Amino acid sequence: MIDWSVSFAAIWQGDSFRAVKRIDPISLDDLFGIERQKEILLANTRRFLCAEPCNHALLWGQRGCGKSSLIKAVFNALRDKSLRLIEIDCDRLGDLPRIAALIEDEPFRFIIFCDDLSFENDERGYKGLKRILEGSIELPPENVKVYATSNRRHLVSESLSDNDGSIVAGTGGELHYADAVEEKLSLSDRFGLTLSFYGGGEEDYLALIKAHFKDYKGDRGALVLEAKRYAQLRASRSARVAKQFIGYHKATVSE
């Protein structure tokens, strides 16, 4: 069993926790263009630590816009205040009730982090997630919140056959969803906090580059031009591409 008094983060491996020894050090100051999302998620997590009303959180939107980075940055900002982080793969979500039972008596508050959350039609692991989000006959643990990221708002993929039982009723044309559709739409609704992320513009992209290279002694104009060209090659100005450019520039300079 892991000693949470000395381990701040862990990865669930299916039958046990593996303590994370090298935690990603990303901070809130490293993130640009998502100020509103930072403020909301940080406030929600602070309320969680104070045992005040708060919500499970779903961060959804385009790839590379800082969803996962924001969760890790909020954790780093508050981990000295009895906050712990558990990462779980999507295909392990059926283990959530077991995980909750293992940590519910710990004197810490836990964020369970699931990256790229989504389910295909034949996956039923989301039943375990629903139990943690809303409970069953047993209330969900008070010291656990789920923070998840996804590239789509509706977490379970839909097929045409799901709509077979949908009907339009009444003269007003009110739509009554089939049970399969209703089940899938309801999963994302169980996250009380939903934050959307969209690709940033050139201004946000260059702000991240300039912040990282604030002590750069070379030609800053040439650096900016190089960063723009790199973004054009990748057809994106996301925070992920900015981070990749930083690594690319360091590698080329050291050659």
Buried (B, 14 or more C-beta within 10 A) or exposed (E): EBEBEEBBBBBBEEEEBEEBEEBEEBEBEBBBBBEEBBEBBBEBBBEBBEEEEBBBBBBBBBEBBBBBBBBBBBBBBBBEEBBBBBBBBBEBBBBBBEBBEBBEEBEBBBBBBBBEBBBEEEBEBBBBBBBBBEEEEEEBBEBBBBBBBBBEEBBBBEEEEBEEEBEEEEEEEEEEBBEBBEBBBEBBEBBBBBBBBEBBEEEBBBBBBBEBBEEEEEEEEEBBEBBBEBBEEBEBBBBBBBBBBBEBBEEEEEE
